[in-house]
Amino acid sequence: MSQSTPPGWYADPGRSTDEPPRERWWDGAAWTATTRPAENAPTRTPTVPSLPLDPAGGPHTLPTLPGDRPLAEPEAPPEPPPAPEAEAEAVDQAEARGRRRDRAVIGFGLLGLALTGALVAALLLGDDGRSGSPPAEGTGPPPSAGESPDDGQPPPDAGPLSEGRVAGVALPVPEQWSERPGESLVSLAYGAYPCPADAALDCLAGAATLHALPGAGTLSVEGAARSDVVAFQRDAYPAEAYGGVFGADELSAGSVTVAGEPGFRVRVGLTTPFSSAVVESVAFVAPGDPSTLLVLRLSWDDVGQAPPMSDLELILDGTAAVSDGPGTAA
């Protein structure tokens, strides 16, 4: 736990380089949504703990099991001193100039590049995708409920299968989720909301994507999953939208069967200046093609618009091999 930094105005860690300098109010425990143009901003930003504290002063915990209750809503922080009206208006005008776009562009637009980078990194690190350090304490296989049926068929309540396919595999589309167009991937989305670090951008409360790694037959599913989850959290939670990621803790990891094929899953809890999130990378062998690995990415934001966390398990359990029909070729 880092030493607490007193409340005050500090340089905004979520500001992109093409924006004018600005300050954000730090209430002593977390960043708030209040900003103002920078005047004599300190060159440092507050040191935040790897995980936020709950109202009782204990560590903030993230759900690790399917069906867990969503994370508790934090108590409202005390009101910071209001910025002068003219300064607030100037900040609003600067934010309004940003072109409105969603996290499908922010977080998943570079999916192919990120997955390629993850593959290269895993090959360099070795077959298990690690650099020789021991696994985090408490790491173990996720609950058996996360495993898909051995026959590769989706559970009855997972929803209809996606129109898109990758290497003959489709994702289920649970209730209130929607399929988004994409080239050589399957993409699902849930609950768009204004990004916490820039309200001119849209973020997704829940998302899932499926992509192929051709020619990855020499890479283990564990190596692929562990390498991808690092790239995933970086690409899906950029500073411009979320203010940066200040904590990442592995919640669970273990073998899993997906679409009737062997796989490996890694779930990580993230902490940003404004909230928390869960990301998961699942790598598995493509049905009928041992030389190709498929990577399923799942994300969940701890916001009011979020879907039930059990939807992530529905999507994983419902991922299925299909023999024909419309969709995306691998």
GIURZI-V367661 format. One record per helix or strand of 3 or more residues. SS is the DSSP state (A for helix, B for strand). FROM is the first residue (numbers start at 1). TO is the last residue. Records with the same first field share a line. If there is no record, write none. Layout:
# GIURZI-V367661
SS=FROM-TO, FROM-TO
This chain:
# GIURZI-V367661
B=8-11, 22-26, 31-37, 178-180, 186-194, 202-213, 245-258, 261-272, 276-286, 289-301
A=85-96, 103-106, 111-125, 144-146, 221-236, 239-242, 310-318
